[in-house]
Amino acid sequence: MTSLLQWLKRLEAETQNLGRVLEGEQAALKERNMGTLPEWVAEKNAAVDRINALLERLPQHSGRPQPSFTMQALIAELEGGRQAEAYALWRRIRRNTARCRQLNEANGAIIAVLQEHNRQLLGLLCNQPPQLGYGADGRLVQADALRLLGAT
């Protein structure tokens, strides 16, 4: 059952790497360094692909099919001393993935703000009349007064 420990170690390393990549993407977005952004996005996609490939190769134990397991049940099948190490790895993986989710959502919000800013600038440069939309109260408002979901 050491294959589960090896799998957890690889997953921990990949989730740490994804966090590092998301931090790099965020720095590029905040600095508006669009020249490096495609590299960060490609690296992020590759990291996610590696994590997905690992998830597809999750070790199966006790003959249970994958959908009917919990990680705690898989770890419980390990010999005593290895359980503590596996639980510690699993906790770190969960922390890493929560951090990755937060970073990815923050990056999405930054992108939404940048897109809205670009849209407004293009409208100004192209001398377009203001776009109309509906506000939260259902009244007609100028689109620049509308905020994208998640944008701050």
C-alpha positions in Angstrom: 0.0 0.0 0.0 3.0 2.3 -0.2 1.7 3.2 -3.7 -0.9 5.4 -2.0 1.8 7.3 -0.1 3.7 7.8 -3.3 0.6 9.0 -5.0 -0.2 11.4 -2.2 3.4 12.8 -2.3 3.1 13.4 -6.0 -0.3 15.0 -5.6 1.0 17.3 -2.9 4.0 18.4 -5.1 1.7 19.1 -8.0 -0.8 21.1 -5.9 2.1 23.1 -4.5 3.3 23.7 -8.0 -0.1 24.8 -9.2 -0.3 27.3 -6.3 3.1 28.7 -7.4 1.9 29.0 -11.0 -1.3 30.8 -9.9 0.8 33.2 -7.9 2.9 34.0 -11.0 -0.2 34.4 -13.1 -1.6 36.8 -10.5 1.6 38.9 -10.4 1.6 39.1 -14.2 -2.1 40.3 -14.1 -1.5 42.8 -11.3 1.6 44.2 -13.1 -0.3 44.1 -16.4 2.6 42.1 -17.8 0.7 40.6 -20.7 3.8 39.4 -22.4 4.4 36.7 -19.8 0.7 35.9 -19.2 0.5 33.3 -22.0 3.4 31.4 -20.5 1.7 31.4 -17.1 -1.6 30.2 -18.6 0.2 27.4 -20.5 2.0 26.3 -17.3 -1.3 26.5 -15.3 -3.0 24.3 -17.9 -0.1 21.8 -17.9 -0.2 21.6 -14.0 -4.0 21.0 -14.0 -3.5 18.3 -16.7 -0.9 16.6 -14.5 -3.2 16.7 -11.5 -6.1 15.3 -13.5 -3.8 12.5 -14.7 -2.9 11.7 -11.1 -6.5 11.7 -10.1 -7.2 9.1 -12.8 -4.5 6.9 -11.4 -5.7 6.9 -7.8 -4.7 3.6 -6.3 -7.6 1.3 -5.7 -7.7 -0.9 -2.6 -9.8 -3.7 -1.3 -11.3 -4.2 -4.7 -13.6 -1.2 -4.3 -14.5 0.7 -7.5 -13.2 4.4 -7.4 -16.5 6.2 -6.9 -17.4 4.3 -3.7 -14.2 5.2 -1.7 -13.3 8.0 0.6 -9.7 9.1 1.1 -10.0 8.3 4.8 -11.1 4.8 4.0 -8.1 4.3 1.7 -5.7 5.7 4.3 -7.3 3.5 7.0 -6.1 0.5 5.1 -2.5 1.5 5.5 -0.4 0.0 8.3 -0.4 2.1 11.5 2.8 4.1 11.0 2.0 5.0 7.5 -1.5 6.3 8.3 -0.2 9.3 10.2 2.0 10.3 7.3 -0.8 9.8 4.8 -3.2 11.9 6.8 -0.7 14.7 7.1 -0.1 14.6 3.3 -3.9 14.6 2.7 -4.4 17.6 5.0 -1.6 19.5 3.2 -3.2 18.6 -0.2 -6.6 19.9 0.9 -4.9 23.2 2.1 -3.1 23.5 -1.2 -6.2 23.0 -3.2 -8.2 25.5 -1.1 -5.4 28.0 -1.7 -5.4 27.3 -5.4 -9.1 27.8 -5.6 -8.8 31.2 -3.8 -6.0 32.3 -6.1 -7.8 31.1 -9.3 -11.0 33.0 -8.2 -9.0 36.1 -7.5 -7.2 35.9 -10.8 -10.6 35.5 -12.5 -11.8 38.7 -10.8 -8.7 40.6 -11.9 -9.3 39.4 -15.5 -12.9 40.5 -15.3 -11.9 44.0 -14.2 -9.3 44.2 -16.9 -11.8 43.1 -19.6 -14.3 45.7 -18.4 -11.6 48.4 -18.4 -10.6 47.4 -22.0 -14.2 47.4 -23.1 -14.7 50.9 -21.8 -11.5 52.2 -23.3 -12.4 50.7 -26.7 -15.8 52.3 -26.5 -14.2 55.6 -25.8 -11.6 55.3 -28.6 -14.2 54.2 -31.1 -16.6 56.9 -30.0 -19.4 54.4 -29.2 -22.5 55.6 -27.4 -22.8 54.2 -23.8 -24.3 50.7 -23.6 -27.5 50.2 -21.6 -28.3 47.4 -19.3 -30.4 46.6 -16.3 -29.2 47.3 -12.7 -29.9 45.1 -9.6 -33.2 47.0 -9.1 -34.4 46.2 -12.6 -34.1 49.8 -13.9 -32.3 50.7 -17.1 -28.8 52.0 -16.4 -25.6 52.8 -18.3 -23.5 49.6 -18.7 -20.5 51.2 -17.1 -22.5 51.4 -13.9 -22.9 47.6 -13.9 -20.3 45.5 -12.2 -19.2 42.1 -13.4 -19.8 39.3 -10.9 -16.8 38.8 -8.7 -15.2 42.1 -9.9 -14.2 44.6 -7.2 
